[in-house]
Amino acid sequence: MFGPWNRSGVAESEPLRACFRFYAELNDHLPPDQQYKTVEKAFFIPNSVKDMIESFGVPHTEVDLIVANGKSVDFSYLVQNGDRIAVYPTFESFDVAPEQRLRPQPLRNPKFILDVHLGKLAAYLRMLGFDAEYGRSLTDANLVQISASEHRILLTRDRGLLKHSAVTHGYWVRETNSRRQIAEVMHRFHLAAAVRPFTRCMACNGMLEPVSKEEARSLVPGRSIERYDEFHRCGQCGRVYWKGSHHARMRRWINELVSE
């Protein structure tokens, strides 16, 4: 169909239009005037629904179901004029038929990689016993490559990273406070049952192993080596840990976190 003629005498095509509606926490990615409502999108050629969803700022890694005109479709579906698209996040309260799911199945043993803005969150994940890779020198390309090759969930404050096609498991962390961030991630990935506190090095992510008091003596301050009897050493960096005065406070916080 052709619309009005422009000044050069060439017919201008009418834009195509489709309606999108995002559900639940996907609205966190939208500007306030587009949240929790049907939004019309104009375009000139059919595009994949993945590209059009991400044009709203919603990363594909957080989408689990797309319904176009009442039927579930995958990311490659080409949006047509007049389409009505409903976009849903991961379902927590009920199952979605396998042929409808867009996300890969959850990782049985969740491992994480975190961007440069989430150093404290990485330390908290390690304290809880989760494999959390983090490094200030890691570039965006490094993060994407490691996430894909090692099957790690990419946690980031940069939504653009999650739009990379190589990323299959990823999450945009909403909170900015590190303690609220760990509660958010625990809830999002149902991690409570998998918590194994004080089994990893908070500094390098290595596994901790018990060592004798004599082995730890040269690495622990004099007062502490005499006061405590249980010590663990990181098998990767050699750092030594013991149940100091802060341990009980940390344990109480972990118990509260898990119970929530």
matplotlib code that plots the C-alpha trace (Angstrom):
import matplotlib.pyplot as plt

x = [0.0, 1.2, 0.5, 0.8, 3.3, 6.3, 7.7, 9.9, 7.0, 7.9, 5.2, 5.9, 4.9, 2.7, 4.4, 3.4, 2.1, 2.0, 0.9, 3.1, 2.2, 4.9, 4.1, 5.3, 8.9, 9.6, 8.1, 11.2, 12.9, 10.3, 9.9, 7.1, 4.7, 4.9, 4.6, 1.7, -0.1, -0.4, 2.1, 1.9, 5.1, 5.6, 8.1, 8.6, 9.7, 8.9, 11.5, 12.2, 10.2, 13.4, 14.8, 11.6, 11.4, 14.9, 14.2, 12.0, 15.0, 13.9, 16.8, 15.8, 17.4, 14.5, 11.8, 10.3, 7.1, 5.9, 2.3, 1.5, -2.2, -3.0, -0.3, 3.1, 6.1, 9.8, 12.4, 12.7, 9.0, 8.6, 6.3, 3.6, 1.3, -1.5, 0.1, -0.7, 2.3, 2.3, 5.6, 6.1, 9.0, 10.1, 7.1, 7.6, 4.1, 3.1, 4.6, 4.6, 4.4, 7.9, 7.1, 6.2, 9.3, 11.9, 14.5, 16.9, 16.2, 17.5, 21.1, 21.1, 24.2, 24.0, 27.2, 27.6, 29.7, 29.3, 30.1, 32.5, 29.7, 28.8, 31.9, 30.2, 27.4, 30.1, 31.6, 28.2, 27.5, 30.9, 30.2, 27.0, 28.9, 28.1, 30.6, 30.8, 33.4, 34.4, 37.2, 37.7, 39.7, 37.0, 35.7, 32.1, 33.4, 35.1, 31.9, 29.8, 32.4, 32.8, 29.1, 28.5, 31.5, 31.2, 27.4, 27.4, 24.5, 25.5, 24.5, 24.8, 23.7, 24.1, 21.0, 22.9, 25.1, 22.1, 21.0, 24.0, 22.8, 25.5, 24.1, 21.5, 21.3, 21.4, 19.7, 19.6, 20.0, 17.5, 18.7, 21.7, 22.4, 24.5, 22.5, 19.3, 21.0, 21.8, 18.3, 17.0, 19.2, 18.4, 14.7, 15.0, 17.0, 15.5, 18.9, 18.0, 18.2, 21.6, 23.3, 26.6, 28.0, 31.8, 32.9, 34.4, 37.1, 35.4, 38.5, 39.2, 36.3, 38.4, 37.2, 38.1, 39.7, 40.3, 43.9, 45.4, 46.3, 50.0, 49.6, 47.8, 50.2, 52.5, 49.5, 47.3, 47.9, 49.2, 46.1, 43.8, 45.9, 45.8, 42.1, 40.6, 41.1, 39.2, 40.9, 40.3, 42.6, 41.7, 43.2, 43.6, 45.1, 46.2, 44.1, 43.2, 39.8, 38.6, 35.5, 36.3, 34.2, 32.2, 31.2, 28.1, 26.8, 27.3, 25.6, 22.6, 22.3, 22.6, 19.8, 17.6, 18.4, 17.5, 14.3, 13.1]
y = [0.0, 3.5, 6.6, 10.2, 11.4, 13.4, 16.5, 14.5, 12.6, 9.3, 7.5, 7.1, 3.8, 3.8, 2.5, -0.9, -1.1, -3.7, -3.7, -4.9, -5.7, -6.7, -8.5, -8.6, -7.6, -7.0, -3.6, -2.7, -2.1, 0.3, 4.0, 4.9, 5.9, 2.4, 0.3, -2.1, -1.0, -1.9, 0.1, 0.6, 0.3, 1.6, 0.0, -0.1, -3.7, -6.9, -7.5, -10.5, -10.3, -10.6, -7.4, -5.5, -6.6, -5.5, -2.2, -1.5, -2.1, -5.6, -8.2, -11.5, -13.4, -12.3, -13.4, -16.9, -16.8, -14.7, -14.9, -13.4, -13.1, -15.8, -18.3, -18.9, -18.0, -18.1, -15.3, -15.6, -14.8, -11.8, -9.2, -8.3, -5.3, -5.5, -8.1, -8.1, -9.4, -10.4, -10.9, -12.8, -13.3, -16.6, -18.2, -19.0, -20.1, -22.5, -24.6, -23.6, -26.3, -27.2, -26.3, -22.8, -22.0, -19.7, -19.9, -22.8, -25.0, -23.6, -24.6, -27.5, -26.1, -22.4, -20.6, -16.9, -14.2, -10.6, -7.3, -4.7, -2.9, -6.0, -6.7, -6.8, -9.0, -11.4, -11.6, -12.3, -15.0, -16.6, -16.3, -18.3, -21.0, -20.1, -20.2, -16.5, -15.3, -11.6, -9.5, -5.7, -6.3, -8.4, -6.6, -6.9, -9.3, -11.4, -11.5, -12.7, -15.3, -16.7, -16.8, -18.7, -21.1, -21.9, -21.9, -19.1, -16.8, -13.3, -10.8, -7.2, -3.7, -3.1, -4.3, -3.9, -6.9, -9.2, -8.4, -10.2, -13.3, -15.5, -14.9, -17.6, -17.2, -13.6, -11.2, -7.5, -6.7, -4.1, -3.1, -0.9, -1.8, -4.9, -6.5, -6.0, -7.3, -10.6, -11.0, -10.2, -12.8, -15.4, -15.0, -14.8, -18.0, -19.9, -20.3, -20.8, -24.6, -24.5, -22.2, -23.7, -20.8, -20.4, -23.0, -20.6, -17.9, -14.5, -13.0, -15.3, -17.8, -20.8, -23.7, -23.8, -26.8, -27.6, -27.1, -27.9, -25.3, -25.9, -25.5, -22.2, -20.8, -18.9, -17.3, -16.3, -13.4, -14.6, -13.9, -15.6, -18.7, -19.2, -18.3, -20.5, -24.2, -24.5, -23.1, -23.3, -22.4, -21.5, -24.1, -21.4, -18.3, -19.7, -17.2, -18.6, -18.2, -18.9, -18.2, -14.8, -12.4, -11.5, -15.1, -15.3, -12.0, -13.2, -16.5, -14.7, -12.5, -15.6, -17.3, -14.3, -14.1, -17.8, -17.6, -14.7]
z = [0.0, -0.8, 1.2, 0.2, -2.4, -1.1, -2.8, -5.1, -6.5, -4.9, -2.9, 0.8, 2.4, 5.5, 8.6, 9.9, 13.5, 16.2, 19.8, 22.6, 26.3, 28.8, 32.0, 35.6, 36.2, 32.5, 33.1, 35.2, 31.8, 30.4, 30.9, 33.3, 30.5, 28.9, 32.0, 32.5, 29.4, 25.7, 23.7, 19.9, 17.9, 14.4, 12.0, 8.2, 7.6, 9.5, 12.2, 14.5, 17.7, 19.6, 18.0, 18.6, 22.2, 22.8, 21.1, 24.1, 26.4, 27.5, 27.3, 25.7, 28.6, 30.8, 28.4, 28.7, 26.7, 23.7, 22.5, 19.1, 18.3, 20.8, 19.8, 21.3, 19.0, 19.3, 19.0, 15.2, 14.6, 12.2, 13.5, 11.0, 10.7, 13.2, 15.4, 19.1, 21.1, 24.8, 26.5, 29.7, 32.1, 33.6, 35.3, 39.0, 40.1, 37.3, 34.5, 30.9, 28.3, 27.0, 23.4, 24.5, 26.6, 25.1, 27.8, 28.2, 31.2, 34.5, 35.2, 37.7, 39.5, 39.2, 38.5, 38.0, 36.4, 37.4, 35.8, 37.3, 39.2, 41.3, 43.3, 46.7, 45.3, 44.1, 47.5, 49.1, 46.6, 47.4, 51.2, 50.6, 48.7, 45.1, 42.3, 41.4, 38.8, 39.0, 37.9, 37.5, 34.3, 32.6, 29.5, 28.2, 25.5, 28.2, 30.3, 27.3, 26.2, 29.7, 30.3, 27.1, 27.3, 31.0, 31.2, 33.8, 34.6, 33.7, 36.4, 35.4, 35.8, 32.1, 30.2, 26.9, 27.8, 28.1, 24.5, 23.1, 21.3, 22.8, 26.3, 27.2, 31.0, 32.4, 34.7, 35.1, 38.8, 39.8, 43.2, 43.8, 47.5, 47.7, 50.6, 48.7, 45.6, 47.2, 48.5, 45.0, 43.3, 45.9, 45.3, 41.5, 41.2, 44.2, 45.8, 49.4, 49.4, 47.7, 50.2, 51.6, 53.8, 54.2, 51.7, 49.2, 49.4, 49.3, 47.7, 44.7, 44.5, 45.3, 47.5, 51.1, 52.8, 56.4, 57.7, 61.1, 63.6, 63.0, 59.2, 59.8, 62.4, 60.1, 58.3, 61.2, 63.7, 67.1, 69.1, 66.7, 66.3, 70.1, 70.5, 67.7, 66.8, 63.4, 60.3, 56.5, 53.7, 50.1, 47.7, 45.1, 46.7, 50.1, 52.2, 55.7, 57.3, 60.9, 62.9, 64.3, 66.3, 63.2, 62.3, 64.6, 63.2, 59.6, 60.4, 61.8, 58.7, 56.4, 58.4, 58.0, 54.3, 53.7, 55.7, 53.7]

ax = plt.figure().add_subplot(projection="3d")
ax.plot(x, y, z, "-o")
ax.set_aspect("equal")
plt.show()
